Amino acid sequence: MDRDSLEEAILYAKKYLEDLLSFFGLNTDVYATTHDEEVIELNIPSTHLNGFLIGSRGETMRSFQFLVGTALKNKGFAHSRVNVDVADYKKHRAERLVAKATDWFKQVKDSGEVKELEPMNAADRRVIHQAATDFGLSTESIGEGRDRHIVLKPTTGGAQEKTG
């Protein structure tokens, strides 16, 4: 797909989300960009409606993502993967998750043993996969649906087996 089509998709997604927000009485400028020219990133700045726009555990944000992505598909845009963030909620959540996961990574590296994590949503799994790889571990997602979770593994060759 040529660059113009991506730019058109970004502009359409931005306007669609801004129009959607105006239904809730929020007239704001949404910051739009791309990530690796695959995902359209839409960032809603911090307002008095942050809690409402984020929703319980980010559900409202994910709903906005779904709506904008569906609108892009229905309009025939090749680029329809969308990430909506409100007041950098996802960014801060990812940072907190990585900070928490660092202890798990150290456990696996020190013990040389596999660790299964609790089930988590796809976005959180993606954050953990990336952070674990950066830490020098390998990962695998197993399970289906709400039970899908990550298994952290020491990298082969570098891990020492511990007995006892």
C-alpha positions as CSV (number, residue, x, y, z in Angstrom):
1,M,0.0,0.0,0.0
2,D,1.4,3.4,-0.8
3,R,2.1,6.1,1.7
4,D,-0.9,8.2,0.7
5,S,-3.3,5.5,1.7
6,L,-1.7,5.2,5.1
7,E,-2.0,8.9,5.6
8,E,-5.6,8.8,4.5
9,A,-6.3,6.0,7.0
10,I,-4.7,7.9,9.8
11,L,-6.7,11.1,9.0
12,Y,-9.9,9.1,8.8
13,A,-9.3,7.2,12.1
14,K,-8.4,10.5,13.8
15,K,-11.5,12.3,12.6
16,Y,-13.7,9.2,13.4
17,L,-12.5,9.1,17.0
18,E,-12.8,12.9,17.5
19,D,-16.4,12.7,16.2
20,L,-17.1,9.8,18.5
21,L,-15.7,11.7,21.5
22,S,-17.8,14.7,20.6
23,F,-20.9,12.6,21.3
24,F,-19.7,12.5,24.9
25,G,-19.3,16.2,25.0
26,L,-15.5,16.1,24.6
27,N,-14.2,18.3,21.9
28,T,-10.5,17.5,21.8
29,D,-7.7,17.0,19.3
30,V,-6.6,13.4,19.0
31,Y,-2.9,12.9,18.4
32,A,-2.4,10.4,15.6
33,T,0.7,8.6,14.4
34,T,1.8,5.1,13.3
35,H,3.8,2.3,14.8
36,D,6.0,0.4,12.3
37,E,3.6,1.7,9.6
38,E,1.2,-1.1,10.6
39,V,-0.7,0.1,13.6
40,I,-2.4,3.5,13.8
41,E,-1.8,5.0,17.2
42,L,-4.5,7.4,18.5
43,N,-3.7,9.2,21.7
44,I,-6.5,11.1,23.5
45,P,-5.0,13.8,25.8
46,S,-5.8,13.9,29.5
47,T,-9.2,15.5,30.3
48,H,-11.8,15.4,33.1
49,L,-13.3,12.3,31.4
50,N,-10.2,10.1,31.6
51,G,-11.8,7.5,33.9
52,F,-14.9,7.3,31.7
53,L,-12.9,7.0,28.5
54,I,-10.6,4.4,29.9
55,G,-13.3,2.4,31.5
56,S,-13.0,-0.6,33.9
57,R,-9.7,-2.3,33.1
58,G,-9.4,-0.4,29.8
59,E,-12.6,-1.9,28.4
60,T,-14.0,1.4,27.0
61,M,-10.6,2.1,25.3
62,R,-10.7,-1.3,23.7
63,S,-14.2,-0.6,22.5
64,F,-13.0,2.6,20.8
65,Q,-10.2,0.7,19.2
66,F,-12.7,-1.9,17.9
67,L,-15.1,0.8,16.6
68,V,-12.4,2.8,14.8
69,G,-10.8,-0.4,13.3
70,T,-14.2,-1.6,12.1
71,A,-14.9,1.8,10.5
72,L,-11.5,1.7,8.7
73,K,-12.3,-1.9,7.4
74,N,-15.8,-0.9,6.3
75,K,-14.3,2.0,4.3
76,G,-11.9,-0.3,2.6
77,F,-8.6,0.9,4.1
78,A,-5.8,-1.6,4.1
79,H,-4.5,-0.3,7.4
80,S,-7.1,-1.0,10.0
81,R,-5.1,-2.0,13.1
82,V,-5.7,0.7,15.7
83,N,-4.3,1.4,19.1
84,V,-6.2,3.9,21.2
85,D,-4.7,5.3,24.4
86,V,-6.1,7.8,26.9
87,A,-3.8,10.1,28.8
88,D,-0.9,7.6,28.3
89,Y,-2.8,5.0,30.3
90,K,-1.5,2.0,28.3
91,K,2.1,3.4,28.3
92,H,2.0,3.8,32.1
93,R,0.4,0.4,32.6
94,A,3.0,-1.3,30.4
95,E,5.8,0.4,32.5
96,R,4.2,-0.9,35.7
97,L,3.8,-4.3,34.2
98,V,7.5,-4.5,33.1
99,A,8.6,-3.3,36.6
100,K,6.5,-6.1,38.2
101,A,7.7,-8.7,35.6
102,T,11.4,-7.9,36.2
103,D,11.2,-9.9,39.5
104,W,9.7,-12.9,37.5
105,F,12.5,-12.6,34.9
106,K,15.2,-12.6,37.6
107,Q,13.6,-15.7,39.2
108,V,13.7,-17.6,35.9
109,K,17.2,-16.5,35.1
110,D,18.6,-17.3,38.6
111,S,16.8,-20.6,39.0
112,G,17.0,-21.8,35.4
113,E,13.4,-23.1,35.8
114,V,10.4,-22.4,33.7
115,K,7.7,-20.1,35.2
116,E,4.1,-20.0,34.1
117,L,2.4,-16.6,34.6
118,E,-1.2,-15.9,35.3
119,P,-3.6,-15.4,32.3
120,M,-3.5,-11.9,30.9
121,N,-5.0,-10.1,27.9
122,A,-3.2,-9.9,24.5
123,A,-1.8,-6.4,25.0
124,D,-0.2,-7.3,28.4
125,R,1.2,-10.6,26.9
126,R,2.8,-8.6,24.1
127,V,4.5,-6.3,26.7
128,I,5.8,-9.3,28.6
129,H,7.0,-11.1,25.5
130,Q,9.0,-8.0,24.5
131,A,10.4,-7.3,27.9
132,A,11.4,-10.9,28.5
133,T,13.2,-11.1,25.2
134,D,15.0,-7.9,26.0
135,F,16.0,-9.5,29.4
136,G,17.4,-12.5,27.6
137,L,14.6,-15.0,28.2
138,S,12.4,-16.9,25.8
139,T,8.6,-16.9,26.0
140,E,5.7,-18.9,24.8
141,S,1.9,-18.2,25.0
142,I,-0.2,-21.2,25.8
143,G,-3.8,-21.8,26.5
144,E,-7.0,-20.5,24.9
145,G,-9.2,-17.5,25.4
146,R,-9.2,-16.1,28.9
147,D,-6.8,-18.9,30.1
148,R,-4.1,-17.9,27.6
149,H,-0.9,-17.1,29.5
150,I,2.9,-16.8,29.1
151,V,5.5,-19.3,30.0
152,L,8.9,-17.8,30.8
153,K,11.9,-19.9,29.9
154,P,15.6,-19.5,30.4
155,T,17.4,-19.3,27.1
156,T,19.0,-22.6,26.1
157,G,22.7,-22.8,26.7
158,G,22.9,-19.8,29.0
159,A,20.9,-21.4,31.9
160,Q,22.4,-23.5,34.5
161,E,20.4,-26.3,35.9
162,K,20.0,-26.2,39.7
163,T,19.3,-29.3,41.8
164,G,17.9,-29.6,45.2
